[in-house]
C-alpha cells in the first residue's frame, strides 16, 4: 500500500474514522495542524512536550481526545500595500522594485502620482 498524505490522518481524527495504517503519519505536521485552532492548541502543546512517543500513541491521543469537528484553516495571502499599482505604473517598476520603494513614499506622494497620471475623460 502506498504511503498516505500526512494530512489524511488529521482528517481522520477530525472525522472520527480510525486509521490503522500509520506508515505515513508525521507527528510534526499533525501537531502543526492542530496548533492553529483554539479547541485543539493544548493537545498540540501536550504532544510537543511528549514528542518521543510512538506515532501510534500520538495518533490515539489525538483521536480519542479531540472532539469531532470540521477544522479548515486556509493559508492567508499577503496583502499588497495601497498604491502599489500606481507606483508600478508611474515609475514603470516591477512589483518587487515597487515594494522596495513604497517605504520611501508618503500617501500624499502617491496621490500626486495618481493626479499626474489622470488623463481625464470618461473611464
C-alpha positions, 0 to 999 in steps of 0.5 A: 500500500502506498504511503498516505498524505500526512494530512489524511490522518488529521482528517481522520481524527477530525472525522472520527474514522480510525486509521490503522495504517500509520506508515505515513503519519508525521507527528510534526505536521499533525501537531502543526495542524492542530496548533492553529485552532483554539479547541485543539492548541493544548493537545498540540502543546501536550504532544510537543512536550511528549514528542518521543512517543510512538506515532501510534500513541500520538495518533490515539491521543489525538483521536480519542481526545479531540472532539469531532469537528470540521477544522479548515484553516486556509493559508492567508495571502499577503496583502499588497500595500495601497498604491502599489499599482500606481507606483508600478505604473508611474515609475514603470517598476516591477512589483518587487522594485515597487515594494522596495520603494513604497517605504520611501513614499508618503500617501500624499506622494502617491496621490500626486502620482495618481493626479499626474497620471489622470488623463481625464475623460470618461473611464 
